[in-house]
């Protein structure tokens, strides 16, 4: 908020510019008259010319006081100021033309008001642009400011450059622009020129003694941010970036919007276009139940679902602390005193039947599962109990009360599975397909890969190892995985649930796979610790170098959403699962492996005593 003194100073400055504009207008009218009479000065300085100039100055000041620019403070030479000048001069020119054309008061050439107004407009524009250019060039280079190179000479980069140049308190001083678009090779904004492409980063940084790279690409692809970050690190530069446009107030980036590059930027952030009308039609006013609601995916699903106004949103989990955290994020308290918070274990079939009879949900999102690969390799029976039998219990309870839509959350490890986790989730997909064949409701599965920020993810593990001083353990230098942000994944789950056809597996587009060792290097770089070692421990039992989203025998088909495709999976009879209730760990592992195949294989001889 400007002080009274500052306001007075701004008002005086505006009216000083009114005097400058008046002088420019008079000079422009004289020049127009001089040209009209072939440079004969004697015919220019006549009384009628003095009256015309006086009328012009009065009209300009009145128009400027009402329309601007003398009534409003603008940045010198800004679009807003030039627009106000144009309107003021246009009004002045029209008034003077009417005086000359429509009255006998002044006997002057009819072209003078028109030509003079054009000359005045050019002069007023030029004076302001000269002052603006002079100020830009004369701005002191504060040694305390970060000397930055801005990558991206588009709209965001240009606005950010102007913001930094005009705000002496921003703490940043742009010294060069970079852009891969050759058409912008000679582009200049606020006196700052494009000096090359990303390949020239090190050279430009050295020439202009820059210490920071700003990535001014709010919708940049993760691969671009990774490459620019690596180039900047090699050149000894800090890296800052702009958030997505949706997170920038007013959509106009300023220096205050800049932040450090985080793992989400490096591994993937993309705008997700949702058909909110279809999702709202699916959820609004209906009763929804989410299993695994205390987990990372389940809790975010609950938050996304709550936006669409369900009549009831039931949170089911066996983890009471997780349920409390989710309730806190939804309603602002964790009192656990509502019937919408359900403490139950999906392994308990009678309890599932009881819960579903009490809640009678219209829609079910089944996110409860065990997911840690090495633990499940060592304890396959636990995978069978939770991911297979638990899923069957939820499916059976849902069908018993006539659930309209059932969504099973699956994983990319269910495609061409090679581990217990993948086997068990593949069987869960097949069970969901079985109920789709038998029940009147709509039963679909949604398959996607690793989710950033979920509990037990590599990011959490690596961060913990860095905090302890290292080393970071990676299984293999070439191992790579698909990554998604939790909100992205859950938004697409809702979209897939709305458009999914009964019995199908909806597969989310995951972008490119990212090497796990690159994630480790990124986190080390972000931590500021350069002495953290990376140790390779070797691939674990059942682990792949690269993941797959589809099995070789699956035919991927498109849907109406570009980031969601679909495949069919063969159903498995419930009797195959129910008949395998008493297994040892070894038998459970073999059962899962055989029944995750593409066709139903009998499990004779696998039952326990």
N, C-alpha and C positions, 0 to 999 in steps of 0.2 A: 504494500500500500504506500504510494508516494506521499511525502510530507507536503505541508502547505507551501514550504519554500520551493521544493522541487516542482510542484504544480505551477507556481508563479513563473519559475524559470522556463518551463515547457511552453507556457502561454506566451511569454515574451518571445521565445524562439520562433513560435509559429507566426507571430505577427511581424517579426523581422523578415521572415520568408515572404510575407504578404507584400512588404516594401520591395523586396527583390523582384517578386513577380510583377509588381506594378511597373518597375523600371523596365523589365523585359517586355511587357506589353506595349509600353510607350515606344520603346526602341523598335519593336516589331511593326507597329503602325507607321512609324516614320520610314522604316525600310521599305514597306509595301508602297507607300506614297512616292518614295524616291525612285523605286523601280518603275512605277506606273508612268512617271514623267521623264523617263530616260536619263536618270541621274542628275536632273536639274534641281539643285538645292533651293533656288529662289522660289520655286513653285511648291515646295514642301512646307516651309514654315509660314503658314497662313493662320489667321484666327480660327477658322473652322477646324483646322487640324488640332489646335489646342483644345477646343471644345470636345472633339471626338475622343481625344486621349483622356480627358478628364472624365467623360461619361464612361469610357471603358474601364478606367481604374475603379470608379465607384461601383460599377456593375460587378467587376471581378471580386472586389472585397465583399460585397453583399452575398454573391453566390458562394464564395469561399467560406463565409461565416455560417451559411445555412447548410450547404452541401458538404463542405470540407474543401481543402485540407486545413483551413485555419481554425475550424471548430474542434478538430480531433487530432490527437497526437499520433502520427504514424512513424514507422521506421523510414528514415530518409531513403527515397528511391525505391520503396517497396511497391508491390503491385497495388496495394490498397491506396497508397498516396497518389500514384500515377493515375489510377482510375478516378479519384476525386478531382485531380487537376484537369483531366480530360472533360469531366462534366462541367466544371466551373468555367473553363475556357469556351466550351460549346455554348453555354448560356450567354456568356459575354459576347461571343461572335454573332449569335442570333439577334441579341438586343441592338448591337451596333449596326448590323445589316438592315434591321427594320428602321432605325433612325435615318439611315442614309437613303433607303429605297422608298420608304412610305411617308416621309415628311419633307417639307421644304426648309426645315430648320438648318441643315448643313448642305452645302453644295460641294460634294466631294465625289471622286470616282467610286462607282458602286463595287468595284473589286477590292478596294482597300480594306474594309472590315473583314472580308473573307480571307484574303491573303495575309493580312496582319495577324489574324487569329491562328492561322496555321504556323506562321513564323514564331508566335508567342508560345504555342504549345511545344514546338521543338526546343525552343530556348529554355523553357521551364524544366522539361525533361532532362536536357543536357546538363543544366546546372546541378540538378540533384544527383545525377549519376556521377558527375565529376567529384562532388563532395563525398559521395559514398565510396568511390574508388580510392580517393585520397585517404579516407579514414581506414579502409581495409589495409592499404599498403603501409600506413603509418602506425598501425597498432603495435604497441611494444611487445616484444617476445619475452614473456615472463619466464625466467629460468626455472620457476617452480612448476610450470605447466608441463604436462606430458606431451611430448612431441609425437604426434600420431600420423600414421598412414591409414587412410580410409580405403578399404577395398569395396568397390561398388559405387559407380558414378551414376546410378539411377536416381529415382525420386527420393528414396530413403537416404542415400549417400549425400545427395545435394542438400537436402533439408538439414541433415546432421552437420554438414560442413558449415552451412550458414549459421546454425545455432551455436556452434563452437566459436566461430569468428566474432559473432556479435555479443556473446556472453563472456565477458572477461573473467567472470567468476566460475566458469565451467571447469577449469583445471586442465583443459585440453587445448592444444594448439595444433591444428591440422597443417601438415607441411607438404603432403602429396596425396594424390588419388591414384588408385590402380583399378583397372577394369579389363576383363578379358575380351570385351567387345571392341574390335578394331575400329568400328565406326565412331567410338568415343575417344580416339587417340588424341584429338586436339581439344577435347572438352575442358572447359574451365568454369569454376564457380567460386565466387568470392575471392578471385585472384589465385585460387589453388588449381593447378593443372593436373590432368591425368598424365602420369609419367611412365606408364607401361602396363604390363599384365602381371599375373601372379608369378611368372617366371622371373620378373625383374625385382621381386620383393627385396632380396638381400642387397642388391646393388643400390636401390633407391633408399633403403634404410640406412646404408652406410653414407651415401651422399648427403642426406638431409639429417643425419644424426638422430633418427627416430628411435624411440624406445618402446612404442606400442603399435600394434596392428588392431584396427577396428574393422570387424566384418559387418558391413552395412547391408546385409541381405536378410531381411526378416523371414523370408521363406526359403532360406538356403537348404539344399540337400545335405544330409549328414556327411556324405562322401566329400563334398566341397569343403565343409567346415573342418573335417579331419585333415585334408590335404593342406589347407591354409594354415591350420594350427601347427602342423609338422614343419612347414616352411618357415613360419614365424619363430618357432622354437630353435630351429637351426640358425636363424639369423639373430638370435638373442633378443627377440621381441616378446613383450607381454601380449596377450590376446584378449580382446573384449568383443562382445557381440551384441546385437540387438535382439530382443525377444520377438516372437511372432507379432504381426501387426495387431492381432486381436487383443494383445496384452499392453499395447501402447495407447495411452490416453489420447483420444482424439485422432489417433492414427498418424500423428506427426512426431517422428522421432526427435529427441533432443539428447544432449549429453547425459542427462539424469536417467535416461532409459538404459544406458549401457550397463552390462554386467559381465562377469567372468564366464568363459565358456564352461559348460558343465557336461557331464556324461550324456545327458539326454540330447544335447546339441550334437555331440560327436557320434552317437549311435542311432540317431533317427528321430526327427520330429517332423510331422507332416500335417497339413491341414486336413481334417477328416470332415467330409461333406456328408451330413446325415439327412435322411428324409424324416425330419422330426414329426411331420404330420402322421406318417404311417406308424412310427414308434408310439406317439401319443395315443393314437387310436387303439393300439394294441394294449397299452398299459393303463391309461387314464380311467379311473373309476373301478379298476379291477383289483382283486386280491392277489398279491404276489408273494411267493416264498422263495428265499435264497438259502441254500445249504452252504456251509462253509463261510457264513457271513462274517466271521471274525478274522478271516484270512485276508491277504493282500488283494486278490482278485474279487473275492466275495464282498468285501467291505466297499470297494470302489463301485462294484455293480450296484450295491444298495444306494450309494450316493447318486449315481447316474439315474437309477430307476425313480428315486424320490423326486427328481426334477419334473417327472411327467405325471405327477398327481395320482398315484395309485390309491384305491380306497383303503387298503391295508398293505403293509410291507412287513412280512414276518422274517425275522433274522434267526436262523437256526445254526447252531454250532455246539460242539462239545467243549469248546474252550471258553470258559466264562470271562476271562480277562479280555479275550478278543471281542466277545460280544459287547462288553462294556465300552471298549474303545470305539467300536462301530456306532453304538448308540450315541455316544458322546459327540461324534462327528456329525450325526444326523440331526439330533434334537437339542444339543447343547448340554445334556446331562447324561450321567451314566448310572442312573438310579436302579436300572434293571427291574422296574416295578410295573411293567406293562405286559399284556399277553402277547405282544408282537415280538418279544424277545423269548426265544425257545431254546432251552438247554437240552440237547439230545444228541445221541450218537447214531449215525446212519447205519452202524453195524447191528443195531438193535431193531429187528424187524417189528416186534409188537409195539415198540415205542413209536416207530415211524407210522404205523397204522393209526395209532392213537392221535399223534400230532396232526396228521392229515385230516382225520375225521373232525378234529376240533377246529382247525383253521380253514379247511375247504378252499384252498387257493385255486385261482383260475390259471395262474401261470407259475411255473417252477423253473428257477435257474439252479442247476446242480453243480456247484463249484467245490464241494467238499471232496478232498482226495489227499492221499499221501504222494509226495512228488520227489523226494530226494533219491536220486538214482543209486548211489553206493549203498545207502541203508536198505533200500528195497532189494538190491542184489543179494545182500547178506540175509535178508528176512523176507523172502518172496511170499510166504504165507500171509504176512501182514498186508502186502499189496493186494493179495487175493481177497482178504477179508474187507478191506476198505474200498478199494477201487472197483472190485467186481461185485462181491456180495453186497456191499454197502450201496452201490449204484442200483443193483437189483431191488433192494429193499425200498429205495426211494421211488423207483419206477413203479413197483407194485402198489405202493401206498398211493401214489399219484393217480394211477389208473383206477384204483378202487373208488375214488371220490370224483372221477370224471374230470380231471385236469384238462383244460383246453389246449395249453401249450407247455411242452416240457423241453428245456434246453440243457443238454449235457455239455459241460465245459471239458474239452479234450486238449490234446497236445500234439505238436508236430512229431513227437517220438512214437505216436501211434501209426505213423506212415512208415511202412517197411520196418517194423520194430525189431530191435536187436537187444533190448534190455527188459528187465522185469517191469519197470515203469511203463515202457512202451507197450509191452504185451498186455498189461492189465488195462491200460486206457483204450487199447484197440478192442478188447473184449467188451468194455463199457460202451464203445460206439456200436458194436454189434448187438448188444442187449437193447440199446435205444432203438435201433432199426427193427428189432423183433417186436417191440411194443408199438412201433409205428404201423407194422403190418396187422396187429391184432386189435388195437384200441381205436376208438373214434377220435381221440384228440390228435394233436400234431406234435410229433416227437422228432427233434433234430439235435445234432451234435455240432459244436463249433470247435475247430482245430486251429491253434496258433502256437507260436514258439515261446522263447524266454521273454519274461517281462521285467523291465528295469524297475528296481525299487521294491520288488516283491521280497518277502522274507526268505532268507537263505540264498538270494541271488549272488552272482559272482561279485557284483559291485559291493555288497555288504561285506562279503568275505575278504575281498582285496583291501577295502578300506580299513577293516580291523587289523589286517596284517601290516599295513603301512603304519598305522598308529602304534603298533608294537615294535616298529623299526625294521620289519621285514624278516625273512624274505617273503615275496609273493610266490605262491605255488601254482603252477599251470601244468596241466597234464601233458600237453604236447604243443610244440611251436606252431603247428599248422591247424590246430583244432579251431573250428569256427561255428558260430551260432547265429540264428535269427534273433533280433531283439525288437521289442516294442515297449512303448510307455504304457503304464497301467491305464491311464484315462483313454488313450487311443484304443487299446485292446477292448476295454469294456464298452466303449461307444460302438465299436464294430460288432461286438457280441449282440448288443441290442438291435443293431441294424440287421444282422444275420438272423436273429430270432424272429424279426418281423417279416423277412422275405423268404425264409427257409421253407423248403417243401418237405412234407412228411417223410421221414426215414432217411433223409440225406445228411451228409456231413458238410457243413459250411466251412470253407478254408479261407482264413484271412490272409491277404497279401502282406508279406513281412518285409518287403524290400530286399536288400542284399545282406548276405551273411557277413558278420564281422569277426575277425580273428580275436580270440580271447586274449592273446598276448598283447594285441593293440589296446584292448581295454585296460590291461595292467599298466602299459606304458603311459596311457592317458591319465590314469589316476595318480601315478607316480609324479607325472609332470604337474598336475593340478595341486598336488600336496606340497610342492616346493622342496621335497626331499629327493636329492639326486643320487643318494647312496643306497637306494633300495635295490636289492638283487631279485632276479626272477629265477626260480628253480623249477626245472621240468621233472615231473614225477612219473610220467608215463600214463598212457590211456588206461582207464579202469575197465573192469569187466563190463561188457555190454555197451561201452561208449563208442560213438562214431567220431570220425574226423569232422565230417560235415553232416548237418541234418537235412532231412527231406520233408517236403510238405505233402507229397503224394507217393503212394506205393506204385511200383511199375505197372501193376494191373489195373490201376485206377484211371479213369478217363475224366479229366477235369473239364467242367462246363462253366460258362460264364453266368452271371446273374445280372440283375439290373443295377447293381452297385459295382463300380470298377475295382474295388478293393476286396471283393468277396467272390469266391468261386465255389463250386460244389462238386461232390463226388458221391457215388453210391458205395455202401458197404454191405456185405452179406449179413443177414440176421443170424443169430444163434439162439437155439431153443433154450428156454428157461430150465428145462429138465437137465440140460448139460451142466448148468451151474448148481442147481439144487442137488443133483446126484453126486456132487464132489464136495460134500460138507466136511469130511474128516480127512484132511491131507497133511502130510508132513511137509517141511520146507522144500525138500527135494521134489516131492510129488507136485507141490503147488507150482514150482518153477517150470516143471515139464508140462503141467496142465496149461499154464498160461502161454507157454511158447506154442504149443500145438493148437490151442483154440484162438490164437491171434492170427492164424493163417486165414487166407481169403475164403476158404470153404470150410464148412462144418466138418470137424474130424471127431470121431467118437472118442470118448475118454475111457474106454474099457480098461480095467486093470489099474486105474489111477486112484481109486477110492481107498481110503485108509481102513484100518481095521475097525 
